[in-house]
Amino acid sequence: PQVFLVAAERAGVRPRRAVVFEDATFGIQAAKAAGMLAVGVGSTNPLPVLTDAGADVVVPDLRGFDVDDLVSRMEA
């Protein structure tokens, strides 16, 4: 999770307020280990694989991604 933690620190964002968009299972696992919300993008893996890796949200791609829903999740 180090790369995500460093990125959040440099951006001045607390990890629990950060979102990672990731298409790899190891990336999702790293994001979750860093305490971040993980959005699995199904560009290289099937959506169930990304869910099994721990993604909080899975989408086939980012077209039409519902940012308002994501913000609501983070505020909860």
All heavy atoms as TSV, in Angstrom:
chain	resi	resn	atom	element	x	y	z
A	1	PRO	N	N	0.807	-1.219	0.000
A	1	PRO	CA	C	0.000	0.000	0.000
A	1	PRO	C	C	0.845	1.276	0.000
A	1	PRO	O	O	0.317	2.365	-0.077
A	1	PRO	CB	C	-0.806	-0.113	1.282
A	1	PRO	CG	C	0.023	-0.952	2.197
A	1	PRO	CD	C	0.769	-1.901	1.295
A	2	GLN	N	N	2.160	1.117	0.062
A	2	GLN	CA	C	3.038	2.280	0.224
A	2	GLN	C	C	2.846	3.337	-0.867
A	2	GLN	O	O	2.815	4.519	-0.585
A	2	GLN	CB	C	4.499	1.832	0.291
A	2	GLN	CG	C	5.448	2.911	0.733
A	2	GLN	CD	C	5.179	3.375	2.157
A	2	GLN	OE1	O	4.687	2.637	2.998
A	2	GLN	NE2	N	5.491	4.621	2.433
A	3	VAL	N	N	2.740	2.914	-2.104
A	3	VAL	CA	C	2.608	3.886	-3.192
A	3	VAL	C	C	1.335	4.714	-3.019
A	3	VAL	O	O	1.338	5.922	-3.264
A	3	VAL	CB	C	2.655	3.199	-4.577
A	3	VAL	CG1	C	1.450	2.324	-4.820
A	3	VAL	CG2	C	2.792	4.230	-5.677
A	4	PHE	N	N	0.249	4.095	-2.574
A	4	PHE	CA	C	-0.990	4.834	-2.364
A	4	PHE	C	C	-0.885	5.766	-1.154
A	4	PHE	O	O	-1.400	6.878	-1.167
A	4	PHE	CB	C	-2.168	3.880	-2.198
A	4	PHE	CG	C	-2.485	3.106	-3.443
A	4	PHE	CD1	C	-2.621	1.738	-3.407
A	4	PHE	CD2	C	-2.637	3.733	-4.670
A	4	PHE	CE1	C	-2.917	1.008	-4.543
A	4	PHE	CE2	C	-2.929	3.024	-5.821
A	4	PHE	CZ	C	-3.075	1.657	-5.760
A	5	LEU	N	N	-0.212	5.299	-0.111
A	5	LEU	CA	C	-0.032	6.146	1.078
A	5	LEU	C	C	0.835	7.364	0.762
A	5	LEU	O	O	0.542	8.480	1.211
A	5	LEU	CB	C	0.572	5.329	2.219
A	5	LEU	CG	C	-0.350	4.261	2.800
A	5	LEU	CD1	C	0.416	3.359	3.758
A	5	LEU	CD2	C	-1.549	4.903	3.485
A	6	VAL	N	N	1.885	7.167	-0.005
A	6	VAL	CA	C	2.749	8.288	-0.392
A	6	VAL	C	C	1.965	9.273	-1.257
A	6	VAL	O	O	2.054	10.492	-1.070
A	6	VAL	CB	C	4.013	7.788	-1.122
A	6	VAL	CG1	C	4.775	8.932	-1.763
A	6	VAL	CG2	C	4.911	7.028	-0.147
A	7	ALA	N	N	1.184	8.756	-2.199
A	7	ALA	CA	C	0.389	9.636	-3.071
A	7	ALA	C	C	-0.605	10.457	-2.255
A	7	ALA	O	O	-0.757	11.664	-2.477
A	7	ALA	CB	C	-0.339	8.822	-4.123
A	8	ALA	N	N	-1.263	9.827	-1.298
A	8	ALA	CA	C	-2.220	10.546	-0.460
A	8	ALA	C	C	-1.518	11.610	0.375
A	8	ALA	O	O	-2.006	12.744	0.493
A	8	ALA	CB	C	-2.962	9.564	0.449
A	9	GLU	N	N	-0.373	11.250	0.921
A	9	GLU	CA	C	0.378	12.218	1.730
A	9	GLU	C	C	0.783	13.425	0.894
A	9	GLU	O	O	0.617	14.573	1.310
A	9	GLU	CB	C	1.612	11.557	2.334
A	9	GLU	CG	C	2.425	12.487	3.207
A	9	GLU	CD	C	3.648	11.811	3.799
A	9	GLU	OE1	O	3.727	10.574	3.811
A	9	GLU	OE2	O	4.536	12.559	4.249
A	10	ARG	N	N	1.296	13.171	-0.292
A	10	ARG	CA	C	1.722	14.275	-1.165
A	10	ARG	C	C	0.549	15.135	-1.617
A	10	ARG	O	O	0.709	16.323	-1.866
A	10	ARG	CB	C	2.487	13.738	-2.366
A	10	ARG	CG	C	3.844	13.205	-1.980
A	10	ARG	CD	C	4.641	12.770	-3.165
A	10	ARG	NE	N	5.933	12.248	-2.750
A	10	ARG	CZ	C	6.800	11.694	-3.539
A	10	ARG	NH1	N	6.544	11.586	-4.835
A	10	ARG	NH2	N	7.942	11.240	-3.071
A	11	ALA	N	N	-0.624	14.525	-1.720
A	11	ALA	CA	C	-1.822	15.277	-2.119
A	11	ALA	C	C	-2.480	15.955	-0.918
A	11	ALA	O	O	-3.419	16.734	-1.087
A	11	ALA	CB	C	-2.820	14.345	-2.790
A	12	GLY	N	N	-1.998	15.647	0.276
A	12	GLY	CA	C	-2.567	16.244	1.477
A	12	GLY	C	C	-3.929	15.667	1.833
A	12	GLY	O	O	-4.774	16.354	2.395
A	13	VAL	N	N	-4.132	14.380	1.518
A	13	VAL	CA	C	-5.416	13.717	1.753
A	13	VAL	C	C	-5.210	12.571	2.735
A	13	VAL	O	O	-4.282	11.780	2.577
A	13	VAL	CB	C	-5.984	13.166	0.423
A	13	VAL	CG1	C	-7.265	12.391	0.654
A	13	VAL	CG2	C	-6.189	14.277	-0.573
A	14	ARG	N	N	-6.080	12.476	3.719
A	14	ARG	CA	C	-6.027	11.335	4.637
A	14	ARG	C	C	-6.424	10.071	3.870
A	14	ARG	O	O	-7.339	10.115	3.030
A	14	ARG	CB	C	-6.978	11.550	5.812
A	14	ARG	CG	C	-6.549	12.696	6.714
A	14	ARG	CD	C	-7.528	12.825	7.848
A	14	ARG	NE	N	-8.889	12.923	7.296
A	14	ARG	CZ	C	-9.772	13.832	7.639
A	14	ARG	NH1	N	-9.501	14.708	8.559
A	14	ARG	NH2	N	-10.972	13.849	7.078
A	15	PRO	N	N	-5.773	8.965	4.137
A	15	PRO	CA	C	-6.089	7.737	3.413
A	15	PRO	C	C	-7.568	7.366	3.422
A	15	PRO	O	O	-8.117	6.950	2.409
A	15	PRO	CB	C	-5.247	6.675	4.121
A	15	PRO	CG	C	-4.065	7.444	4.613
A	15	PRO	CD	C	-4.630	8.784	5.040
A	16	ARG	N	N	-8.253	7.553	4.532
A	16	ARG	CA	C	-9.672	7.172	4.573
A	16	ARG	C	C	-10.547	8.091	3.732
A	16	ARG	O	O	-11.711	7.801	3.501
A	16	ARG	CB	C	-10.176	7.102	6.013
A	16	ARG	CG	C	-10.169	8.414	6.741
A	16	ARG	CD	C	-10.587	8.186	8.197
A	16	ARG	NE	N	-10.516	9.412	8.952
A	16	ARG	CZ	C	-11.523	10.241	9.112
A	16	ARG	NH1	N	-12.699	9.962	8.587
A	16	ARG	NH2	N	-11.382	11.350	9.813
A	17	ARG	N	N	-9.989	9.193	3.244
A	17	ARG	CA	C	-10.719	10.115	2.366
A	17	ARG	C	C	-10.258	9.985	0.914
A	17	ARG	O	O	-10.649	10.773	0.065
A	17	ARG	CB	C	-10.531	11.561	2.829
A	17	ARG	CG	C	-11.033	11.851	4.229
A	17	ARG	CD	C	-12.523	11.743	4.366
A	17	ARG	NE	N	-13.162	12.752	3.523
A	17	ARG	CZ	C	-14.426	12.713	3.148
A	17	ARG	NH1	N	-15.190	11.725	3.518
A	17	ARG	NH2	N	-14.926	13.658	2.385
A	18	ALA	N	N	-9.431	8.980	0.637
A	18	ALA	CA	C	-8.888	8.786	-0.710
A	18	ALA	C	C	-9.625	7.666	-1.441
A	18	ALA	O	O	-10.131	6.733	-0.828
A	18	ALA	CB	C	-7.399	8.445	-0.629
A	19	VAL	N	N	-9.666	7.796	-2.759
A	19	VAL	CA	C	-10.281	6.788	-3.615
A	19	VAL	C	C	-9.235	6.311	-4.616
A	19	VAL	O	O	-8.534	7.125	-5.222
A	19	VAL	CB	C	-11.479	7.367	-4.393
A	19	VAL	CG1	C	-12.086	6.326	-5.321
A	19	VAL	CG2	C	-12.519	7.925	-3.441
A	20	VAL	N	N	-9.152	5.007	-4.775
A	20	VAL	CA	C	-8.247	4.416	-5.753
A	20	VAL	C	C	-9.088	3.750	-6.838
A	20	VAL	O	O	-9.973	2.946	-6.530
A	20	VAL	CB	C	-7.324	3.369	-5.086
A	20	VAL	CG1	C	-6.488	2.651	-6.126
A	20	VAL	CG2	C	-6.441	4.029	-4.036
A	21	PHE	N	N	-8.835	4.103	-8.080
A	21	PHE	CA	C	-9.452	3.434	-9.225
A	21	PHE	C	C	-8.416	2.451	-9.744
A	21	PHE	O	O	-7.333	2.852	-10.146
A	21	PHE	CB	C	-9.819	4.448	-10.308
A	21	PHE	CG	C	-10.932	5.371	-9.899
A	21	PHE	CD1	C	-10.677	6.509	-9.160
A	21	PHE	CD2	C	-12.240	5.085	-10.247
A	21	PHE	CE1	C	-11.695	7.358	-8.774
A	21	PHE	CE2	C	-13.280	5.921	-9.869
A	21	PHE	CZ	C	-13.003	7.056	-9.128
A	22	GLU	N	N	-8.759	1.174	-9.729
A	22	GLU	CA	C	-7.748	0.148	-9.997
A	22	GLU	C	C	-8.356	-0.995	-10.799
A	22	GLU	O	O	-9.505	-1.373	-10.571
A	22	GLU	CB	C	-7.212	-0.356	-8.654
A	22	GLU	CG	C	-6.112	-1.350	-8.719
A	22	GLU	CD	C	-4.873	-0.845	-9.416
A	22	GLU	OE1	O	-4.216	0.078	-8.904
A	22	GLU	OE2	O	-4.567	-1.404	-10.489
A	23	ASP	N	N	-7.570	-1.535	-11.730
A	23	ASP	CA	C	-8.048	-2.675	-12.516
A	23	ASP	C	C	-7.339	-3.978	-12.154
A	23	ASP	O	O	-7.689	-5.027	-12.679
A	23	ASP	CB	C	-7.921	-2.398	-14.011
A	23	ASP	CG	C	-6.485	-2.260	-14.477
A	23	ASP	OD1	O	-5.574	-2.150	-13.627
A	23	ASP	OD2	O	-6.267	-2.258	-15.694
A	24	ALA	N	N	-6.390	-3.930	-11.255
A	24	ALA	CA	C	-5.629	-5.114	-10.858
A	24	ALA	C	C	-6.001	-5.535	-9.437
A	24	ALA	O	O	-6.197	-4.692	-8.563
A	24	ALA	CB	C	-4.132	-4.832	-10.932
A	25	THR	N	N	-6.063	-6.839	-9.220
A	25	THR	CA	C	-6.435	-7.331	-7.900
A	25	THR	C	C	-5.429	-6.910	-6.827
A	25	THR	O	O	-5.825	-6.524	-5.727
A	25	THR	CB	C	-6.583	-8.866	-7.904
A	25	THR	OG1	O	-5.365	-9.455	-8.352
A	25	THR	CG2	C	-7.728	-9.299	-8.789
A	26	PHE	N	N	-4.139	-6.952	-7.155
A	26	PHE	CA	C	-3.136	-6.539	-6.166
A	26	PHE	C	C	-3.263	-5.057	-5.834
A	26	PHE	O	O	-3.034	-4.645	-4.697
A	26	PHE	CB	C	-1.718	-6.850	-6.654
A	26	PHE	CG	C	-1.409	-8.320	-6.655
A	26	PHE	CD1	C	-1.066	-8.970	-7.826
A	26	PHE	CD2	C	-1.477	-9.063	-5.490
A	26	PHE	CE1	C	-0.788	-10.329	-7.837
A	26	PHE	CE2	C	-1.202	-10.426	-5.484
A	26	PHE	CZ	C	-0.866	-11.059	-6.658
A	27	GLY	N	N	-3.633	-4.251	-6.798
A	27	GLY	CA	C	-3.840	-2.825	-6.560
A	27	GLY	C	C	-5.020	-2.584	-5.639
A	27	GLY	O	O	-4.964	-1.725	-4.752
A	28	ILE	N	N	-6.087	-3.337	-5.841
A	28	ILE	CA	C	-7.248	-3.210	-4.953
A	28	ILE	C	C	-6.875	-3.629	-3.541
A	28	ILE	O	O	-7.202	-2.936	-2.571
A	28	ILE	CB	C	-8.430	-4.043	-5.486
A	28	ILE	CG1	C	-8.975	-3.376	-6.750
A	28	ILE	CG2	C	-9.521	-4.195	-4.435
A	28	ILE	CD1	C	-9.964	-4.200	-7.516
A	29	GLN	N	N	-6.170	-4.729	-3.418
A	29	GLN	CA	C	-5.744	-5.184	-2.095
A	29	GLN	C	C	-4.835	-4.166	-1.420
A	29	GLN	O	O	-4.945	-3.925	-0.212
A	29	GLN	CB	C	-5.065	-6.539	-2.207
A	29	GLN	CG	C	-6.026	-7.636	-2.627
A	29	GLN	CD	C	-5.341	-8.904	-3.075
A	29	GLN	OE1	O	-4.130	-8.954	-3.269
A	29	GLN	NE2	N	-6.126	-9.949	-3.266
A	30	ALA	N	N	-3.962	-3.536	-2.188
A	30	ALA	CA	C	-3.067	-2.515	-1.631
A	30	ALA	C	C	-3.855	-1.292	-1.194
A	30	ALA	O	O	-3.589	-0.715	-0.130
A	30	ALA	CB	C	-2.000	-2.132	-2.654
A	31	ALA	N	N	-4.826	-0.882	-1.990
A	31	ALA	CA	C	-5.656	0.276	-1.626
A	31	ALA	C	C	-6.407	0.004	-0.326
A	31	ALA	O	O	-6.460	0.860	0.560
A	31	ALA	CB	C	-6.638	0.597	-2.753
A	32	LYS	N	N	-6.987	-1.183	-0.203
A	32	LYS	CA	C	-7.709	-1.522	1.016
A	32	LYS	C	C	-6.764	-1.600	2.207
A	32	LYS	O	O	-7.105	-1.159	3.297
A	32	LYS	CB	C	-8.474	-2.836	0.834
A	32	LYS	CG	C	-9.563	-2.789	-0.238
A	32	LYS	CD	C	-10.525	-1.629	-0.077
A	32	LYS	CE	C	-11.273	-1.686	1.223
A	32	LYS	NZ	N	-12.113	-0.496	1.460
A	33	ALA	N	N	-5.565	-2.143	1.998
A	33	ALA	CA	C	-4.580	-2.206	3.088
A	33	ALA	C	C	-4.160	-0.811	3.531
A	33	ALA	O	O	-3.790	-0.612	4.687
A	33	ALA	CB	C	-3.358	-3.014	2.645
A	34	ALA	N	N	-4.229	0.152	2.619
A	34	ALA	CA	C	-3.893	1.538	2.939
A	34	ALA	C	C	-5.062	2.264	3.596
A	34	ALA	O	O	-4.932	3.419	4.001
A	34	ALA	CB	C	-3.471	2.278	1.673
A	35	GLY	N	N	-6.220	1.606	3.687
A	35	GLY	CA	C	-7.384	2.212	4.318
A	35	GLY	C	C	-8.188	3.102	3.376
A	35	GLY	O	O	-8.912	3.981	3.823
A	36	MET	N	N	-8.067	2.857	2.082
A	36	MET	CA	C	-8.724	3.690	1.079
A	36	MET	C	C	-9.909	2.964	0.464
A	36	MET	O	O	-9.993	1.739	0.506
A	36	MET	CB	C	-7.722	4.058	-0.007
A	36	MET	CG	C	-6.553	4.826	0.528
A	36	MET	SD	S	-5.313	5.112	-0.741
A	36	MET	CE	C	-4.148	6.105	0.175
A	37	LEU	N	N	-10.808	3.734	-0.124
A	37	LEU	CA	C	-11.918	3.160	-0.860
A	37	LEU	C	C	-11.402	2.727	-2.222
A	37	LEU	O	O	-10.684	3.481	-2.873
A	37	LEU	CB	C	-13.036	4.197	-1.017
A	37	LEU	CG	C	-14.338	3.625	-1.545
A	37	LEU	CD1	C	-15.498	4.125	-0.705
A	37	LEU	CD2	C	-14.541	4.013	-2.985
A	38	ALA	N	N	-11.736	1.514	-2.631
A	38	ALA	CA	C	-11.232	0.980	-3.895
A	38	ALA	C	C	-12.375	0.789	-4.888
A	38	ALA	O	O	-13.367	0.122	-4.581
A	38	ALA	CB	C	-10.533	-0.352	-3.672
A	39	VAL	N	N	-12.212	1.388	-6.057
A	39	VAL	CA	C	-13.150	1.195	-7.159
A	39	VAL	C	C	-12.465	0.274	-8.162
A	39	VAL	O	O	-11.432	0.622	-8.726
A	39	VAL	CB	C	-13.525	2.536	-7.833
A	39	VAL	CG1	C	-14.440	2.290	-9.028
A	39	VAL	CG2	C	-14.180	3.482	-6.827
A	40	GLY	N	N	-13.029	-0.910	-8.348
A	40	GLY	CA	C	-12.483	-1.855	-9.310
A	40	GLY	C	C	-13.026	-1.563	-10.696
A	40	GLY	O	O	-14.237	-1.471	-10.881
A	41	VAL	N	N	-12.130	-1.390	-11.640
A	41	VAL	CA	C	-12.500	-1.087	-13.022
A	41	VAL	C	C	-12.207	-2.334	-13.861
A	41	VAL	O	O	-11.064	-2.784	-13.933
A	41	VAL	CB	C	-11.724	0.134	-13.559
A	41	VAL	CG1	C	-12.153	0.460	-14.983
A	41	VAL	CG2	C	-11.919	1.347	-12.642
A	42	GLY	N	N	-13.248	-2.860	-14.504
A	42	GLY	CA	C	-13.140	-4.140	-15.192
A	42	GLY	C	C	-12.499	-4.106	-16.551
A	42	GLY	O	O	-12.999	-4.731	-17.475
A	43	SER	N	N	-11.408	-3.399	-16.680
A	43	SER	CA	C	-10.740	-3.355	-17.982
A	43	SER	C	C	-9.841	-4.564	-18.222
A	43	SER	O	O	-9.605	-4.932	-19.370
A	43	SER	CB	C	-9.933	-2.062	-18.127
A	43	SER	OG	O	-9.000	-1.943	-17.093
A	44	THR	N	N	-9.350	-5.190	-17.168
A	44	THR	CA	C	-8.466	-6.346	-17.348
A	44	THR	C	C	-8.920	-7.584	-16.576
A	44	THR	O	O	-8.404	-8.666	-16.825
A	44	THR	CB	C	-7.019	-6.023	-16.923
A	44	THR	OG1	O	-7.020	-5.630	-15.554
A	44	THR	CG2	C	-6.421	-4.931	-17.777
A	45	ASN	N	N	-9.849	-7.418	-15.649
A	45	ASN	CA	C	-10.348	-8.542	-14.857
A	45	ASN	C	C	-11.873	-8.517	-14.822
A	45	ASN	O	O	-12.473	-7.437	-14.836
A	45	ASN	CB	C	-9.832	-8.453	-13.412
A	45	ASN	CG	C	-8.393	-8.868	-13.290
A	45	ASN	OD1	O	-8.062	-10.016	-13.514
A	45	ASN	ND2	N	-7.529	-7.924	-12.943
A	46	PRO	N	N	-12.493	-9.675	-14.716
A	46	PRO	CA	C	-13.953	-9.705	-14.560
A	46	PRO	C	C	-14.367	-9.033	-13.250
A	46	PRO	O	O	-13.627	-9.083	-12.251
A	46	PRO	CB	C	-14.282	-11.202	-14.536
A	46	PRO	CG	C	-13.092	-11.879	-15.124
A	46	PRO	CD	C	-11.917	-11.011	-14.814
A	47	LEU	N	N	-15.537	-8.432	-13.228
A	47	LEU	CA	C	-16.004	-7.714	-12.042
A	47	LEU	C	C	-16.046	-8.585	-10.785
A	47	LEU	O	O	-15.630	-8.117	-9.711
A	47	LEU	CB	C	-17.359	-7.066	-12.311
A	47	LEU	CG	C	-17.400	-6.048	-13.453
A	47	LEU	CD1	C	-18.774	-5.406	-13.540
A	47	LEU	CD2	C	-16.318	-4.998	-13.324
A	48	PRO	N	N	-16.492	-9.850	-10.860
A	48	PRO	CA	C	-16.485	-10.671	-9.638
A	48	PRO	C	C	-15.080	-10.883	-9.064
A	48	PRO	O	O	-14.913	-10.979	-7.845
A	48	PRO	CB	C	-17.097	-12.004	-10.090
A	48	PRO	CG	C	-17.934	-11.644	-11.279
A	48	PRO	CD	C	-17.179	-10.532	-11.962
A	49	VAL	N	N	-14.087	-10.932	-9.909
A	49	VAL	CA	C	-12.702	-11.080	-9.432
A	49	VAL	C	C	-12.293	-9.838	-8.648
A	49	VAL	O	O	-11.650	-9.930	-7.597
A	49	VAL	CB	C	-11.738	-11.336	-10.616
A	49	VAL	CG1	C	-10.288	-11.251	-10.179
A	49	VAL	CG2	C	-12.034	-12.690	-11.243
A	50	LEU	N	N	-12.691	-8.672	-9.130
A	50	LEU	CA	C	-12.366	-7.423	-8.443
A	50	LEU	C	C	-13.114	-7.320	-7.115
A	50	LEU	O	O	-12.555	-6.867	-6.114
A	50	LEU	CB	C	-12.678	-6.227	-9.343
A	50	LEU	CG	C	-11.929	-6.207	-10.675
A	50	LEU	CD1	C	-12.440	-5.074	-11.561
A	50	LEU	CD2	C	-10.433	-6.099	-10.463
A	51	THR	N	N	-14.359	-7.770	-7.112
A	51	THR	CA	C	-15.123	-7.797	-5.864
A	51	THR	C	C	-14.455	-8.729	-4.856
A	51	THR	O	O	-14.285	-8.378	-3.684
A	51	THR	CB	C	-16.570	-8.246	-6.124
A	51	THR	OG1	O	-17.184	-7.316	-7.025
A	51	THR	CG2	C	-17.367	-8.307	-4.842
A	52	ASP	N	N	-14.060	-9.907	-5.312
A	52	ASP	CA	C	-13.393	-10.868	-4.430
A	52	ASP	C	C	-12.072	-10.327	-3.894
A	52	ASP	O	O	-11.641	-10.697	-2.799
A	52	ASP	CB	C	-13.142	-12.194	-5.154
A	52	ASP	CG	C	-14.418	-12.976	-5.421
A	52	ASP	OD1	O	-15.473	-12.640	-4.821
A	52	ASP	OD2	O	-14.369	-13.917	-6.241
A	53	ALA	N	N	-11.432	-9.446	-4.646
A	53	ALA	CA	C	-10.166	-8.847	-4.210
A	53	ALA	C	C	-10.395	-7.783	-3.135
A	53	ALA	O	O	-9.446	-7.333	-2.506
A	53	ALA	CB	C	-9.421	-8.247	-5.395
A	54	GLY	N	N	-11.667	-7.375	-2.953
A	54	GLY	CA	C	-11.968	-6.408	-1.902
A	54	GLY	C	C	-12.470	-5.070	-2.381
A	54	GLY	O	O	-12.647	-4.153	-1.567
A	55	ALA	N	N	-12.721	-4.910	-3.684
A	55	ALA	CA	C	-13.198	-3.620	-4.187
A	55	ALA	C	C	-14.513	-3.248	-3.512
A	55	ALA	O	O	-15.396	-4.085	-3.324
A	55	ALA	CB	C	-13.385	-3.675	-5.698
A	56	ASP	N	N	-14.636	-1.976	-3.145
A	56	ASP	CA	C	-15.865	-1.472	-2.537
A	56	ASP	C	C	-16.951	-1.267	-3.587
A	56	ASP	O	O	-18.136	-1.416	-3.298
A	56	ASP	CB	C	-15.586	-0.137	-1.830
A	56	ASP	CG	C	-14.585	-0.308	-0.715
A	56	ASP	OD1	O	-14.946	-0.915	0.301
A	56	ASP	OD2	O	-13.439	0.152	-0.872
A	57	VAL	N	N	-16.529	-0.903	-4.778
A	57	VAL	CA	C	-17.418	-0.649	-5.909
A	57	VAL	C	C	-16.739	-1.255	-7.130
A	57	VAL	O	O	-15.510	-1.173	-7.249
A	57	VAL	CB	C	-17.596	0.878	-6.142
A	57	VAL	CG1	C	-18.473	1.153	-7.335
A	57	VAL	CG2	C	-18.116	1.569	-4.901
A	58	VAL	N	N	-17.505	-1.855	-8.015
A	58	VAL	CA	C	-16.945	-2.344	-9.276
A	58	VAL	C	C	-17.757	-1.781	-10.432
A	58	VAL	O	O	-18.975	-1.646	-10.337
A	58	VAL	CB	C	-16.893	-3.892	-9.356
A	58	VAL	CG1	C	-15.910	-4.452	-8.367
A	58	VAL	CG2	C	-18.251	-4.506	-9.167
A	59	VAL	N	N	-17.058	-1.413	-11.495
A	59	VAL	CA	C	-17.690	-0.880	-12.697
A	59	VAL	C	C	-16.989	-1.476	-13.914
A	59	VAL	O	O	-15.793	-1.763	-13.865
A	59	VAL	CB	C	-17.615	0.669	-12.748
A	59	VAL	CG1	C	-18.421	1.291	-11.623
A	59	VAL	CG2	C	-16.174	1.158	-12.678
A	60	PRO	N	N	-17.728	-1.665	-15.003
A	60	PRO	CA	C	-17.085	-2.214	-16.193
A	60	PRO	C	C	-16.076	-1.252	-16.806
A	60	PRO	O	O	-15.059	-1.665	-17.355
A	60	PRO	CB	C	-18.241	-2.487	-17.148
A	60	PRO	CG	C	-19.400	-1.742	-16.599
A	60	PRO	CD	C	-19.147	-1.498	-15.157
A	61	ASP	N	N	-16.365	0.047	-16.705
A	61	ASP	CA	C	-15.461	1.100	-17.181
A	61	ASP	C	C	-15.889	2.391	-16.505
A	61	ASP	O	O	-16.807	2.390	-15.692
A	61	ASP	CB	C	-15.461	1.214	-18.719
A	61	ASP	CG	C	-16.858	1.440	-19.275
A	61	ASP	OD1	O	-17.564	2.355	-18.780
A	61	ASP	OD2	O	-17.252	0.712	-20.201
A	62	LEU	N	N	-15.245	3.491	-16.823
A	62	LEU	CA	C	-15.539	4.757	-16.135
A	62	LEU	C	C	-16.551	5.633	-16.863
A	62	LEU	O	O	-16.905	6.695	-16.357
A	62	LEU	CB	C	-14.242	5.528	-15.886
A	62	LEU	CG	C	-13.293	4.827	-14.917
A	62	LEU	CD1	C	-12.010	5.631	-14.761
A	62	LEU	CD2	C	-13.950	4.614	-13.568
A	63	ARG	N	N	-17.050	5.170	-18.003
A	63	ARG	CA	C	-18.094	5.933	-18.695
A	63	ARG	C	C	-19.338	5.955	-17.837
A	63	ARG	O	O	-19.807	4.915	-17.383
A	63	ARG	CB	C	-18.406	5.314	-20.049
A	63	ARG	CG	C	-17.292	5.502	-21.050
A	63	ARG	CD	C	-17.668	4.853	-22.339
A	63	ARG	NE	N	-17.674	3.400	-22.085
A	63	ARG	CZ	C	-17.412	2.485	-22.968
A	63	ARG	NH1	N	-17.166	2.820	-24.216
A	63	ARG	NH2	N	-17.405	1.215	-22.660
A	64	GLY	N	N	-19.849	7.130	-17.595
A	64	GLY	CA	C	-21.062	7.269	-16.809
A	64	GLY	C	C	-20.885	6.961	-15.337
A	64	GLY	O	O	-21.866	6.715	-14.634
A	65	PHE	N	N	-19.656	6.982	-14.859
A	65	PHE	CA	C	-19.412	6.685	-13.446
A	65	PHE	C	C	-20.174	7.672	-12.570
A	65	PHE	O	O	-20.160	8.882	-12.798
A	65	PHE	CB	C	-17.909	6.758	-13.140
A	65	PHE	CG	C	-17.590	6.392	-11.721
A	65	PHE	CD1	C	-17.600	5.080	-11.314
A	65	PHE	CD2	C	-17.307	7.375	-10.790
A	65	PHE	CE1	C	-17.319	4.728	-10.003
A	65	PHE	CE2	C	-17.029	7.045	-9.478
A	65	PHE	CZ	C	-17.033	5.714	-9.084
A	66	ASP	N	N	-20.841	7.175	-11.554
A	66	ASP	CA	C	-21.683	7.988	-10.679
A	66	ASP	C	C	-20.859	8.569	-9.529
A	66	ASP	O	O	-20.701	7.948	-8.483
A	66	ASP	CB	C	-22.836	7.145	-10.145
A	66	ASP	CG	C	-23.890	7.959	-9.424
A	66	ASP	OD1	O	-23.628	9.128	-9.080
A	66	ASP	OD2	O	-24.984	7.413	-9.205
A	67	VAL	N	N	-20.347	9.750	-9.739
A	67	VAL	CA	C	-19.512	10.417	-8.730
A	67	VAL	C	C	-20.330	10.743	-7.488
A	67	VAL	O	O	-19.847	10.612	-6.365
A	67	VAL	CB	C	-18.853	11.687	-9.314
A	67	VAL	CG1	C	-18.097	12.455	-8.248
A	67	VAL	CG2	C	-17.929	11.318	-10.469
A	68	ASP	N	N	-21.582	11.155	-7.664
A	68	ASP	CA	C	-22.430	11.483	-6.508
A	68	ASP	C	C	-22.601	10.274	-5.580
A	68	ASP	O	O	-22.565	10.419	-4.373
A	68	ASP	CB	C	-23.795	11.996	-6.956
A	68	ASP	CG	C	-23.701	13.357	-7.640
A	68	ASP	OD1	O	-22.772	14.125	-7.324
A	68	ASP	OD2	O	-24.545	13.644	-8.505
A	69	ASP	N	N	-22.781	9.098	-6.165
A	69	ASP	CA	C	-22.894	7.885	-5.354
A	69	ASP	C	C	-21.605	7.629	-4.587
A	69	ASP	O	O	-21.639	7.260	-3.411
A	69	ASP	CB	C	-23.238	6.685	-6.237
A	69	ASP	CG	C	-23.359	5.406	-5.424
A	69	ASP	OD1	O	-24.196	5.352	-4.500
A	69	ASP	OD2	O	-22.581	4.460	-5.708
A	70	LEU	N	N	-20.484	7.838	-5.242
A	70	LEU	CA	C	-19.189	7.646	-4.594
A	70	LEU	C	C	-19.028	8.614	-3.413
A	70	LEU	O	O	-18.605	8.225	-2.331
A	70	LEU	CB	C	-18.059	7.832	-5.602
A	70	LEU	CG	C	-16.653	7.649	-5.056
A	70	LEU	CD1	C	-16.436	6.218	-4.593
A	70	LEU	CD2	C	-15.643	8.006	-6.130
A	71	VAL	N	N	-19.381	9.857	-3.607
A	71	VAL	CA	C	-19.293	10.855	-2.530
A	71	VAL	C	C	-20.185	10.445	-1.380
A	71	VAL	O	O	-19.805	10.535	-0.212
A	71	VAL	CB	C	-19.637	12.261	-3.065
A	71	VAL	CG1	C	-19.782	13.253	-1.926
A	71	VAL	CG2	C	-18.569	12.722	-4.056
A	72	SER	N	N	-21.387	9.966	-1.683
A	72	SER	CA	C	-22.301	9.510	-0.621
A	72	SER	C	C	-21.703	8.372	0.174
A	72	SER	O	O	-21.812	8.335	1.402
A	72	SER	CB	C	-23.630	9.064	-1.238
A	72	SER	OG	O	-24.297	10.150	-1.803
A	73	ARG	N	N	-21.049	7.447	-0.505
A	73	ARG	CA	C	-20.390	6.329	0.188
A	73	ARG	C	C	-19.312	6.842	1.126
A	73	ARG	O	O	-19.132	6.328	2.228
A	73	ARG	CB	C	-19.753	5.372	-0.812
A	73	ARG	CG	C	-20.695	4.481	-1.514
A	73	ARG	CD	C	-19.924	3.631	-2.526
A	73	ARG	NE	N	-20.753	2.647	-3.127
A	73	ARG	CZ	C	-20.955	1.417	-2.647
A	73	ARG	NH1	N	-20.349	1.042	-1.552
A	73	ARG	NH2	N	-21.746	0.587	-3.260
A	74	MET	N	N	-18.565	7.820	0.675
A	74	MET	CA	C	-17.459	8.326	1.482
A	74	MET	C	C	-17.954	9.134	2.667
A	74	MET	O	O	-17.285	9.204	3.697
A	74	MET	CB	C	-16.510	9.136	0.624
A	74	MET	CG	C	-15.835	8.269	-0.418
A	74	MET	SD	S	-14.517	9.087	-1.249
A	74	MET	CE	C	-13.275	9.080	0.034
A	75	GLU	N	N	-19.110	9.738	2.541
A	75	GLU	CA	C	-19.667	10.532	3.650
A	75	GLU	C	C	-20.319	9.661	4.705
A	75	GLU	O	O	-20.493	10.086	5.835
A	75	GLU	CB	C	-20.652	11.561	3.106
A	75	GLU	CG	C	-19.971	12.663	2.316
A	75	GLU	CD	C	-20.934	13.625	1.675
A	75	GLU	OE1	O	-22.153	13.319	1.597
A	75	GLU	OE2	O	-20.485	14.697	1.244
A	76	ALA	N	N	-20.675	8.427	4.312
A	76	ALA	CA	C	-21.352	7.513	5.260
A	76	ALA	C	C	-20.386	6.995	6.313
A	76	ALA	O	O	-19.216	6.970	6.191
A	76	ALA	CB	C	-21.966	6.352	4.497
